[in-house]
């Protein structure tokens, strides 16, 4: 398997899934800042020009959450998804919750903070996105009472998807007042299989002074 990725992007999430499974893969660095994701060669791999992308034989799969779910299905013995159908349904629920209710406001904050050209940024949208994130984070905070993992009693696909978002939220100062989520963040990144933290990965792709 090959993982095409770049530093502090959702590549970290896909890498987490691979490391939890303990499967061999080749990492191929794509210089996002240098425009490599927009070259004709890369656009043949992912026409959206985004990272990460997992290539497993003839299977070419973008979208980090889809990569996590594919890996969980490919290696069922690793139990990244629960065996029980009802518990598995909860895993799907919380993965979709993470991608829609938690990731989207964080993405809006990033776009209006530094990704969009300055004349297209909307400061008010950052304010709204921060409020929206905290409302939905409160839902997960309540869910985590008495829990070590989001679903079940072991690390799973849901955690691979969501723990990365907690680190992202922490970078924005959005976990203040959420002690369970803050503890969950520290617990997940204490795992030997955890990828780099976002700040560390970001620093690693900055040009030398």
C-alpha positions as CSV (number, residue, x, y, z in Angstrom):
1,X,0.0,0.0,0.0
2,X,1.0,3.6,-0.7
3,X,-0.1,6.6,1.2
4,X,0.2,10.0,-0.6
5,X,0.2,12.7,2.0
6,X,1.5,16.0,3.3
7,X,2.4,17.1,6.9
8,X,-0.4,18.5,9.0
9,X,-3.3,17.6,6.8
10,X,-5.8,14.8,7.2
11,X,-3.0,12.6,6.1
12,X,-2.3,12.2,9.9
13,X,-5.7,10.6,10.3
14,X,-5.1,8.0,7.6
15,X,-1.6,7.4,8.9
16,X,-3.1,6.7,12.4
17,X,-5.3,4.0,11.0
18,X,-2.4,2.3,9.2
19,X,-0.3,2.4,12.3
20,X,-3.1,1.0,14.5
21,X,-3.3,-1.9,12.1
22,X,0.4,-2.4,12.0
23,X,0.4,-2.9,8.2
24,X,3.3,-2.0,5.9
25,X,2.9,1.0,3.6
26,X,5.1,3.3,1.6
27,X,4.6,7.0,2.4
28,X,4.9,9.3,-0.6
29,X,5.3,13.0,0.3
30,X,3.3,15.4,-1.9
31,X,4.4,19.0,-1.6
32,X,1.1,20.7,-1.2
33,X,2.6,24.1,-0.6
34,X,4.7,23.7,-3.8
35,X,1.7,22.8,-5.9
36,X,2.4,19.1,-6.4
37,X,-1.2,18.1,-5.7
38,X,-2.3,20.2,-8.7
39,X,0.1,18.6,-11.3
40,X,-1.4,16.5,-14.1
41,X,0.3,13.4,-12.7
42,X,-1.3,13.8,-9.2
43,X,-4.7,14.8,-10.6
44,X,-4.8,11.4,-12.4
45,X,-4.6,9.9,-8.9
46,X,-7.1,12.2,-7.2
47,X,-8.9,14.7,-9.5
48,X,-9.9,16.7,-6.5
49,X,-6.2,17.5,-6.0
50,X,-6.4,16.8,-2.2
51,X,-4.7,14.6,0.3
52,X,-4.4,11.9,1.6
53,X,-4.8,9.2,-1.0
54,X,-4.4,5.5,-0.3
55,X,-3.4,3.3,-3.2
56,X,-3.8,-0.4,-2.6
57,X,-3.2,-2.4,-5.8
58,X,-5.8,-1.1,-8.3
59,X,-7.9,0.5,-5.5
60,X,-7.2,4.3,-5.4
61,X,-9.0,5.9,-2.4
62,X,-9.0,9.5,-1.4
63,X,-10.9,10.9,1.7
64,X,-9.3,10.1,5.0
65,X,-12.5,8.8,6.8
66,X,-13.1,6.5,3.8
67,X,-9.5,5.3,4.0
68,X,-10.0,4.4,7.7
69,X,-13.2,2.5,7.0
70,X,-11.7,0.7,4.1
71,X,-8.7,-0.4,6.2
72,X,-11.1,-1.5,9.0
73,X,-13.0,-3.7,6.6
74,X,-9.8,-5.0,4.9
75,X,-8.4,-6.2,8.2
76,X,-11.4,-7.2,10.3
77,X,-9.3,-9.3,12.6
78,X,-7.8,-6.0,14.0
79,X,-11.3,-5.0,15.1
80,X,-11.2,-1.3,14.2
81,X,-14.9,-1.7,13.7
82,X,-17.0,-3.6,16.2
83,X,-18.3,-7.1,15.4
84,X,-21.7,-6.3,16.8
85,X,-24.0,-4.7,14.3
86,X,-25.6,-2.3,16.8
87,X,-22.2,-1.2,18.1
88,X,-21.0,-0.9,14.5
89,X,-23.9,1.4,13.7
90,X,-22.8,3.6,16.6
91,X,-19.3,3.7,15.1
92,X,-20.8,4.9,11.8
93,X,-22.9,7.4,13.6
94,X,-20.0,9.0,15.4
95,X,-17.7,9.0,12.4
96,X,-20.3,10.9,10.4
97,X,-20.9,13.2,13.4
98,X,-17.2,14.0,13.5
99,X,-17.0,14.7,9.7
100,X,-20.1,16.9,9.5
101,X,-20.6,18.5,12.9
102,X,-17.0,18.8,14.1
103,X,-14.7,18.9,11.1
104,X,-16.8,21.3,9.0
105,X,-16.6,24.3,11.4
106,X,-12.9,23.7,11.9
107,X,-12.4,23.7,8.2
108,X,-14.3,27.0,7.9
109,X,-12.2,28.5,10.5
110,X,-9.0,27.5,8.6
111,X,-10.3,28.8,5.3
112,X,-11.3,32.2,6.7
113,X,-8.2,32.5,8.8
114,X,-5.5,31.8,6.3
115,X,-6.4,29.6,3.3
116,X,-8.6,32.0,1.4
117,X,-7.1,35.1,-0.2
118,X,-7.3,37.9,2.4
119,X,-10.0,39.8,0.5
120,X,-12.3,36.7,0.6
121,X,-12.0,36.0,4.3
122,X,-15.1,36.6,6.5
123,X,-14.2,37.2,10.1
124,X,-17.8,36.8,11.2
125,X,-17.9,33.3,9.8
126,X,-15.0,32.3,12.1
127,X,-17.1,33.5,15.1
128,X,-20.1,31.5,13.9
129,X,-18.0,28.4,13.2
130,X,-16.4,28.5,16.6
131,X,-19.8,28.7,18.2
132,X,-21.1,25.8,16.1
133,X,-18.1,23.7,17.0
134,X,-18.5,24.2,20.7
135,X,-22.2,23.4,20.5
136,X,-21.5,20.0,18.9
137,X,-18.4,19.4,21.0
138,X,-20.7,19.6,24.0
139,X,-22.6,16.6,22.6
140,X,-19.5,14.5,22.4
141,X,-18.3,15.8,25.8
142,X,-21.5,14.4,27.4
143,X,-21.2,11.2,25.5
144,X,-17.7,10.6,26.8
145,X,-18.8,10.4,30.4
146,X,-17.3,7.2,31.8
147,X,-15.8,6.3,28.4
148,X,-12.2,5.8,27.4
149,X,-13.1,5.4,23.7
150,X,-16.0,6.8,21.7
151,X,-17.5,3.4,20.9
152,X,-16.9,0.2,22.8
153,X,-14.0,-0.7,25.0
154,X,-11.1,-0.5,22.5
155,X,-9.5,1.9,20.1
156,X,-11.5,1.9,16.8
157,X,-12.0,3.7,13.5
158,X,-14.2,6.3,15.2
159,X,-11.2,7.3,17.4
160,X,-8.8,7.4,14.4
161,X,-11.2,9.9,12.8
162,X,-12.1,12.0,15.8
163,X,-8.9,12.2,17.9
164,X,-7.2,14.2,15.0
165,X,-10.1,16.7,15.2
166,X,-9.6,17.1,18.9
167,X,-6.0,18.1,18.3
168,X,-7.1,20.5,15.6
169,X,-9.7,22.0,17.9
170,X,-7.1,22.2,20.6
171,X,-4.9,24.2,18.3
172,X,-7.8,26.7,18.0
173,X,-8.3,26.9,21.8
174,X,-11.7,25.2,21.4
175,X,-11.4,22.5,24.0
176,X,-11.4,24.9,26.9
177,X,-14.3,23.9,29.2
178,X,-14.4,20.4,27.8
179,X,-12.4,18.3,30.4
180,X,-13.4,14.9,29.0
181,X,-12.4,15.8,25.5
182,X,-9.2,17.3,26.7
183,X,-8.4,14.1,28.6
184,X,-9.4,12.0,25.6
185,X,-7.0,14.0,23.4
186,X,-4.1,13.4,25.7
187,X,-5.0,9.7,26.1
188,X,-5.2,9.1,22.4
189,X,-1.9,10.8,21.6
190,X,-0.1,8.9,24.4
191,X,-0.7,5.8,22.3
192,X,2.5,4.4,20.7
193,X,0.6,4.2,17.4
194,X,-0.4,7.9,17.4
195,X,0.9,10.1,14.5
196,X,2.6,13.4,15.0
197,X,0.6,16.2,16.6
198,X,-0.6,18.8,14.1
199,X,1.7,21.5,15.4
200,X,4.8,19.2,15.1
201,X,3.7,18.1,11.6
202,X,3.2,21.7,10.6
203,X,6.6,22.7,11.9
204,X,8.2,19.9,9.9
205,X,7.0,21.3,6.5
206,X,8.0,24.9,7.1
207,X,10.9,26.2,5.0
208,X,14.2,26.6,6.9
209,X,14.9,30.2,8.1
